[in-house]
Amino acid sequence: MDDEANLPEDRPDGRRTREEIIRAVTEGEPIDAPRQKVLVIPESSVDDADIQETAASFNITQGSIAFEILKLYCESKQATSIQANALMQRAAPLSEEQLHLLRMICGKENFRARDILKIVSVVRKFGSDRLLILSAFAGLEETSPGNIERLCAAAMPAIGRDAGQDAYEAELREKTMTREQIDVFYNICTRLEGITPGTALALLPKTRGLSSQHAQVLNTFLKKGASFGEKPITNHTILGLINLWLSLPNIADSRQFKKLVKKLSRLPEKKKMDFQVLIQAYKSEVEKEKGPTQKGGMGSVFKRFF
């Protein structure tokens, strides 16, 4: 019996081990019952011939952005033929800009084949006017499918006209962004290193509150290497900088504002990327129009946000 217990499990003569005999007796399985093998057939992914066939069925030419998406989707996401056809069908109405964004998302490692199928409808919702918002957010290193769903909820109106005209128009006004505000969001996400999806989501409603003047200054001077005095502008300090701009009034005379921007543009590179210098100069122009503020007022504002 000892020798029998040491026999390998799969024996050509069909003999049973001691454990198999005991299990057969205790569990009621006939000793001579044949073993059942389960054959698992995985859903096959698309090969090169399938890619060519799918491309032909949608009149997609090699070298086009649509063909690049199809090939990347099939090869990097192990997509099935059904998924590949579904993607091409959903992507057919997309513009060239939207297709470029979809290609970028297909290249992200943490997006699976089924995630990308869902993302196509999100890309279509953002249209062309707000596409920069989605493009900047999707390009962040840590962006996930769940993050993009949250961005869509934060950026796009969710209430339909059936909820009432007043509620519908109120949400439209709440989520409307000017091109300058969209550019601020895009530039923060693309020019500053290490911006996280969480910070970007927190920034979105704040950038909606920026005036045209504040947005112009940020779009002109906020670049990689920007600072606030000795402190660099990073993922941890950008919200404070935006809050500081939101606390400042506008310069009433638009001509004076334009002169100020030209003057600041002529500063040495390091100084014109120092937002402590920029905000102090901006505040000085406001004070010229409205009279001097309380002593130490600007310093207290700086401390509050930084």
Secondary structure, DSSP 8 states (H G I E B T S, - for coil): -HHHHTS-SS-TT----HHHHHHHHHHT--TT------------B--HHHHHHHHHHTT--TTSHHHHHHHHHHHHH--BHHHHHHHHHHHTT--HHHHHHHHHHHT-TT--HHHHHHHHHHHHHTTTTSHHHHHHHHTSTT--HHHHHHHHHHHS----GGG-HHHHHHHHHHH---HHHHHHHHHHHHHSTT--HHHHHHHHHHHTT--HHHHHHHHHH--TT-EETTEE--TTTHHHHHHHHHTS---S-HHHHHHHHHHHHTS-HHHHTBHHHHHHHHHHHHHHHH----TTHHHHHHHHH-
